Amino acid sequence: MVSKNQIKLITSLQQKKYRIINQMFFAEGVKVIQELLQSNFELEHLYTTQHDFEEVLGSKKSLIHENDLKKISALATPNSCLAVFKIPEEKTIIESGLIIALDDVRDPGNLGTILRLCDWFGVEQLICSKETVDIYNPKVVQATMGSISRVNVTYVDLVEYISQTKLAVFGTFMDGENIYKSNLPQEGIVIMGNEANGISQEIESMIKNRLSIPRFGNLQKAESLNVATATGIILSEFKRNQT
């Protein structure tokens, strides 16, 4: 059984304000939770409807009924488990290799997918502007499918950070250089912009390396690519030049 206080706490973690106050977030689903348990994330408590997760100490685990899981879940169709973890301290940004920086990306699904792409392509550092959706938003955590445990995510004043970095800064624009014909380096920061407005004007003015993903359709009517899709293409091209 889940107490009223536990329900109140867990459901409050759906809001960024209370995640900050309590320094906790939650994850749902066996795969995501298993990935987090095998990482450096510290488990606060695990709630499950199954006799599983034998590696978790009894004091950190509660066997609950499906009705109780529905009360604490953020999913329309709850999985079999939910786990609360402590939010770790942000790590220092290491300026080496390829870095992805997000300028005001608001959709949780996009952020989660981009983090998975970073994990897939071996990008260890993801930098987010203060306006970008919170990495510990339940929908983001769900979309990462566990990759949140393997990529260092840091929130910064992106304008200030870009103004001080010594790495080459790249951005994607409709009038940029064709990425398929570009000589791409092994190190640099690639900035991806907001879903509706792209990269902000202030940050655009600081970008010297403008890239574009060309359209191939006969009609040339598509206005833009989804930011996560574009990130996948860009990472693929940067990494292809390193193989």
C-alpha positions as a Markdown table, in Angstrom:
| # | Residue | x | y | z |
|---|---|---|---|---|
| 1 | Met | 0.0 | 0.0 | 0.0 |
| 2 | Val | 1.1 | 3.6 | -0.7 |
| 3 | Ser | 0.4 | 6.1 | 2.0 |
| 4 | Lys | -1.3 | 9.5 | 1.2 |
| 5 | Asn | 1.9 | 11.3 | 2.0 |
| 6 | Gln | 3.8 | 9.1 | -0.5 |
| 7 | Ile | 1.2 | 9.7 | -3.2 |
| 8 | Lys | 1.3 | 13.4 | -2.6 |
| 9 | Leu | 5.1 | 13.5 | -2.8 |
| 10 | Ile | 5.4 | 11.3 | -5.9 |
| 11 | Thr | 2.6 | 13.1 | -7.9 |
| 12 | Ser | 4.2 | 16.4 | -6.9 |
| 13 | Leu | 7.4 | 15.3 | -8.7 |
| 14 | Gln | 5.5 | 15.7 | -12.0 |
| 15 | Gln | 6.2 | 19.5 | -11.5 |
| 16 | Lys | 9.6 | 21.0 | -11.9 |
| 17 | Lys | 9.1 | 23.2 | -8.8 |
| 18 | Tyr | 8.7 | 20.2 | -6.5 |
| 19 | Arg | 11.5 | 18.2 | -8.2 |
| 20 | Ile | 13.8 | 21.1 | -7.3 |
| 21 | Ile | 12.5 | 21.4 | -3.7 |
| 22 | Asn | 12.8 | 17.7 | -3.0 |
| 23 | Gln | 15.8 | 17.0 | -5.3 |
| 24 | Met | 14.0 | 13.9 | -6.5 |
| 25 | Phe | 12.5 | 12.6 | -9.8 |
| 26 | Phe | 10.8 | 9.4 | -10.8 |
| 27 | Ala | 11.0 | 6.8 | -13.6 |
| 28 | Glu | 8.6 | 4.2 | -14.8 |
| 29 | Gly | 9.0 | 0.9 | -16.6 |
| 30 | Val | 11.3 | -2.1 | -16.0 |
| 31 | Lys | 13.9 | -1.1 | -18.7 |
| 32 | Val | 14.3 | 2.5 | -17.6 |
| 33 | Ile | 14.5 | 1.6 | -13.9 |
| 34 | Gln | 17.0 | -1.2 | -14.5 |
| 35 | Glu | 19.2 | 1.1 | -16.4 |
| 36 | Leu | 19.1 | 3.7 | -13.6 |
| 37 | Leu | 19.7 | 1.1 | -10.9 |
| 38 | Gln | 22.9 | 0.0 | -12.7 |
| 39 | Ser | 24.1 | 3.6 | -12.9 |
| 40 | Asn | 25.3 | 6.2 | -10.3 |
| 41 | Phe | 21.7 | 7.4 | -9.7 |
| 42 | Glu | 20.8 | 6.8 | -6.0 |
| 43 | Leu | 17.5 | 5.0 | -5.5 |
| 44 | Glu | 15.1 | 6.6 | -2.9 |
| 45 | His | 12.3 | 4.0 | -3.2 |
| 46 | Leu | 10.9 | 1.5 | -5.7 |
| 47 | Tyr | 7.2 | 0.6 | -6.0 |
| 48 | Thr | 6.3 | -2.5 | -8.0 |
| 49 | Thr | 3.3 | -4.7 | -8.6 |
| 50 | Gln | 5.5 | -7.7 | -9.4 |
| 51 | His | 8.0 | -9.9 | -7.4 |
| 52 | Asp | 10.9 | -8.5 | -9.3 |
| 53 | Phe | 14.0 | -6.4 | -8.7 |
| 54 | Glu | 15.5 | -8.9 | -6.3 |
| 55 | Glu | 18.7 | -6.8 | -6.2 |
| 56 | Val | 16.9 | -4.0 | -4.4 |
| 57 | Leu | 16.9 | -4.1 | -0.6 |
| 58 | Gly | 13.6 | -4.7 | 1.0 |
| 59 | Ser | 13.8 | -1.4 | 2.9 |
| 60 | Lys | 14.0 | 0.4 | -0.5 |
| 61 | Lys | 11.1 | -1.6 | -2.2 |
| 62 | Ser | 7.4 | -1.8 | -1.7 |
| 63 | Leu | 5.1 | -4.4 | -3.3 |
| 64 | Ile | 1.9 | -2.5 | -4.2 |
| 65 | His | -1.5 | -3.1 | -5.9 |
| 66 | Glu | -2.2 | -1.9 | -9.5 |
| 67 | Asn | -4.7 | 0.6 | -8.2 |
| 68 | Asp | -2.0 | 2.2 | -6.0 |
| 69 | Leu | 0.3 | 2.3 | -9.0 |
| 70 | Lys | -2.3 | 4.2 | -11.0 |
| 71 | Lys | -2.5 | 6.8 | -8.2 |
| 72 | Ile | 1.2 | 7.7 | -8.5 |
| 73 | Ser | 1.9 | 7.0 | -12.2 |
| 74 | Ala | 2.2 | 9.8 | -14.8 |
| 75 | Leu | 1.2 | 7.3 | -17.6 |
| 76 | Ala | -2.3 | 6.9 | -19.0 |
| 77 | Thr | -1.6 | 3.1 | -18.9 |
| 78 | Pro | 0.8 | 2.5 | -16.0 |
| 79 | Asn | 3.6 | 0.0 | -16.3 |
| 80 | Ser | 4.3 | -2.5 | -13.5 |
| 81 | Cys | 6.7 | -0.3 | -11.5 |
| 82 | Leu | 7.8 | 3.2 | -10.5 |
| 83 | Ala | 11.0 | 4.3 | -8.8 |
| 84 | Val | 11.9 | 7.5 | -7.1 |
| 85 | Phe | 15.6 | 8.6 | -7.5 |
| 86 | Lys | 17.6 | 11.4 | -6.1 |
| 87 | Ile | 18.7 | 14.1 | -8.5 |
| 88 | Pro | 22.5 | 14.1 | -8.6 |
| 89 | Glu | 24.7 | 17.3 | -8.6 |
| 90 | Glu | 25.5 | 18.6 | -12.1 |
| 91 | Lys | 28.9 | 17.6 | -13.3 |
| 92 | Thr | 31.4 | 20.0 | -14.8 |
| 93 | Ile | 31.3 | 20.4 | -18.6 |
| 94 | Ile | 34.3 | 18.8 | -20.3 |
| 95 | Glu | 35.1 | 20.7 | -23.5 |
| 96 | Ser | 36.3 | 17.9 | -25.7 |
| 97 | Gly | 34.9 | 15.9 | -28.5 |
| 98 | Leu | 31.5 | 16.7 | -30.0 |
| 99 | Ile | 28.9 | 18.4 | -27.8 |
| 100 | Ile | 25.2 | 19.0 | -28.5 |
| 101 | Ala | 23.7 | 22.3 | -27.2 |
| 102 | Leu | 19.9 | 22.9 | -27.1 |
| 103 | Asp | 18.5 | 26.4 | -27.5 |
| 104 | Asp | 15.1 | 26.4 | -25.9 |
| 105 | Val | 13.9 | 22.9 | -26.9 |
| 106 | Arg | 10.5 | 22.6 | -25.2 |
| 107 | Asp | 9.1 | 19.2 | -26.2 |
| 108 | Pro | 9.9 | 16.4 | -23.7 |
| 109 | Gly | 9.8 | 13.7 | -26.4 |
| 110 | Asn | 12.4 | 15.6 | -28.5 |
| 111 | Leu | 14.7 | 16.1 | -25.5 |
| 112 | Gly | 14.4 | 12.4 | -24.6 |
| 113 | Thr | 15.1 | 11.3 | -28.2 |
| 114 | Ile | 18.1 | 13.7 | -28.5 |
| 115 | Leu | 19.6 | 12.3 | -25.3 |
| 116 | Arg | 19.2 | 8.8 | -26.7 |
| 117 | Leu | 20.9 | 9.9 | -29.9 |
| 118 | Cys | 23.8 | 11.3 | -27.9 |
| 119 | Asp | 24.1 | 8.0 | -26.2 |
| 120 | Trp | 24.0 | 6.1 | -29.5 |
| 121 | Phe | 26.6 | 8.2 | -31.2 |
| 122 | Gly | 28.9 | 8.5 | -28.2 |
| 123 | Val | 28.3 | 12.1 | -27.4 |
| 124 | Glu | 29.0 | 12.3 | -23.7 |
| 125 | Gln | 27.9 | 16.0 | -23.1 |
| 126 | Leu | 24.5 | 17.6 | -23.7 |
| 127 | Ile | 24.2 | 21.2 | -22.8 |
| 128 | Cys | 20.8 | 22.8 | -22.4 |
| 129 | Ser | 19.7 | 26.4 | -22.2 |
| 130 | Lys | 17.8 | 27.4 | -19.0 |
| 131 | Glu | 14.6 | 27.6 | -21.1 |
| 132 | Thr | 15.0 | 24.0 | -22.4 |
| 133 | Val | 12.5 | 21.5 | -20.8 |
| 134 | Asp | 13.8 | 19.8 | -17.6 |
| 135 | Ile | 15.7 | 16.6 | -18.1 |
| 136 | Tyr | 13.9 | 15.1 | -15.1 |
| 137 | Asn | 10.4 | 15.7 | -16.5 |
| 138 | Pro | 8.7 | 12.3 | -16.3 |
| 139 | Lys | 8.0 | 12.4 | -20.1 |
| 140 | Val | 11.7 | 13.1 | -20.8 |
| 141 | Val | 12.9 | 10.4 | -18.5 |
| 142 | Gln | 10.5 | 7.9 | -20.2 |
| 143 | Ala | 11.7 | 9.0 | -23.7 |
| 144 | Thr | 15.4 | 8.5 | -22.8 |
| 145 | Met | 14.8 | 4.7 | -22.3 |
| 146 | Gly | 17.7 | 4.7 | -19.8 |
| 147 | Ser | 20.2 | 6.8 | -21.8 |
| 148 | Ile | 19.8 | 9.6 | -19.1 |
| 149 | Ser | 22.2 | 7.5 | -17.0 |
| 150 | Arg | 25.0 | 7.7 | -19.6 |
| 151 | Val | 25.0 | 11.3 | -20.9 |
| 152 | Asn | 26.1 | 14.3 | -18.8 |
| 153 | Val | 23.3 | 16.9 | -19.1 |
| 154 | Thr | 24.1 | 20.5 | -17.9 |
| 155 | Tyr | 21.9 | 23.6 | -17.9 |
| 156 | Val | 23.6 | 26.9 | -18.5 |
| 157 | Asp | 23.2 | 30.4 | -19.7 |
| 158 | Leu | 23.7 | 29.4 | -23.3 |
| 159 | Val | 24.6 | 32.9 | -24.6 |
| 160 | Glu | 27.3 | 33.3 | -21.9 |
| 161 | Tyr | 28.6 | 29.8 | -22.4 |
| 162 | Ile | 28.9 | 30.2 | -26.2 |
| 163 | Ser | 30.6 | 33.5 | -25.8 |
| 164 | Gln | 33.4 | 31.9 | -23.7 |
| 165 | Thr | 33.9 | 28.5 | -25.3 |
| 166 | Lys | 37.1 | 27.8 | -27.3 |
| 167 | Leu | 35.5 | 25.1 | -29.4 |
| 168 | Ala | 34.2 | 25.7 | -32.9 |
| 169 | Val | 30.4 | 26.5 | -32.8 |
| 170 | Phe | 28.1 | 25.1 | -35.4 |
| 171 | Gly | 24.4 | 25.7 | -36.1 |
| 172 | Thr | 21.8 | 24.5 | -38.5 |
| 173 | Phe | 20.1 | 26.9 | -40.9 |
| 174 | Met | 18.2 | 26.7 | -44.2 |
| 175 | Asp | 20.9 | 28.8 | -45.9 |
| 176 | Gly | 23.9 | 27.0 | -44.4 |
| 177 | Glu | 26.6 | 24.9 | -46.1 |
| 178 | Asn | 25.4 | 21.5 | -47.3 |
| 179 | Ile | 26.4 | 19.2 | -44.4 |
| 180 | Tyr | 26.9 | 16.3 | -46.9 |
| 181 | Lys | 29.7 | 18.3 | -48.5 |
| 182 | Ser | 31.2 | 19.8 | -45.4 |
| 183 | Asn | 34.6 | 19.0 | -43.9 |
| 184 | Leu | 33.4 | 18.3 | -40.3 |
| 185 | Pro | 35.9 | 18.3 | -37.3 |
| 186 | Gln | 36.0 | 15.8 | -34.5 |
| 187 | Glu | 35.5 | 18.5 | -31.9 |
| 188 | Gly | 32.9 | 21.3 | -31.7 |
| 189 | Ile | 29.6 | 22.4 | -30.3 |
| 190 | Val | 26.5 | 21.9 | -32.4 |
| 191 | Ile | 23.5 | 24.1 | -31.5 |
| 192 | Met | 20.0 | 22.9 | -32.2 |
| 193 | Gly | 17.1 | 25.3 | -31.9 |
| 194 | Asn | 13.6 | 25.7 | -30.7 |
| 195 | Glu | 10.9 | 23.5 | -32.4 |
| 196 | Ala | 9.0 | 26.5 | -33.8 |
| 197 | Asn | 11.5 | 29.3 | -34.0 |
| 198 | Gly | 14.9 | 27.6 | -34.5 |
| 199 | Ile | 18.0 | 29.1 | -33.0 |
| 200 | Ser | 17.5 | 32.5 | -31.3 |
| 201 | Gln | 18.9 | 35.6 | -33.0 |
| 202 | Glu | 21.3 | 36.4 | -30.2 |
| 203 | Ile | 22.9 | 33.0 | -30.4 |
| 204 | Glu | 22.7 | 32.9 | -34.2 |
| 205 | Ser | 24.9 | 36.0 | -34.3 |
| 206 | Met | 27.6 | 34.1 | -32.4 |
| 207 | Ile | 27.7 | 31.1 | -34.8 |
| 208 | Lys | 30.4 | 31.2 | -37.5 |
| 209 | Asn | 29.8 | 27.7 | -38.9 |
| 210 | Arg | 26.4 | 27.5 | -40.6 |
| 211 | Leu | 25.2 | 24.0 | -41.7 |
| 212 | Ser | 22.1 | 22.9 | -43.6 |
| 213 | Ile | 20.4 | 19.6 | -44.3 |
| 214 | Pro | 19.3 | 19.8 | -47.9 |
| 215 | Arg | 15.8 | 18.9 | -49.1 |
| 216 | Phe | 15.6 | 16.3 | -51.8 |
| 217 | Gly | 11.8 | 16.2 | -52.5 |
| 218 | Asn | 10.7 | 17.3 | -55.9 |
| 219 | Leu | 8.2 | 19.8 | -54.5 |
| 220 | Gln | 10.6 | 21.3 | -51.9 |
| 221 | Lys | 7.6 | 22.2 | -49.8 |
| 222 | Ala | 8.7 | 20.9 | -46.4 |
| 223 | Glu | 9.5 | 23.9 | -44.2 |
| 224 | Ser | 11.7 | 22.2 | -41.6 |
| 225 | Leu | 12.7 | 18.9 | -40.0 |
| 226 | Asn | 11.8 | 17.9 | -36.4 |
| 227 | Val | 14.7 | 18.9 | -34.2 |
| 228 | Ala | 15.3 | 15.4 | -33.0 |
| 229 | Thr | 15.4 | 14.0 | -36.5 |
| 230 | Ala | 17.7 | 16.8 | -37.6 |
| 231 | Thr | 20.0 | 16.0 | -34.6 |
| 232 | Gly | 20.2 | 12.4 | -35.7 |
| 233 | Ile | 21.3 | 13.3 | -39.2 |
| 234 | Ile | 23.8 | 15.8 | -38.0 |
| 235 | Leu | 25.4 | 13.4 | -35.5 |
| 236 | Ser | 25.5 | 10.7 | -38.1 |
| 237 | Glu | 27.5 | 13.0 | -40.5 |
| 238 | Phe | 29.9 | 14.2 | -37.8 |
| 239 | Lys | 30.6 | 10.7 | -36.7 |
| 240 | Arg | 30.8 | 9.3 | -40.3 |
| 241 | Asn | 33.8 | 11.5 | -40.9 |
| 242 | Gln | 35.5 | 10.0 | -37.8 |
| 243 | Thr | 35.2 | 6.3 | -38.9 |
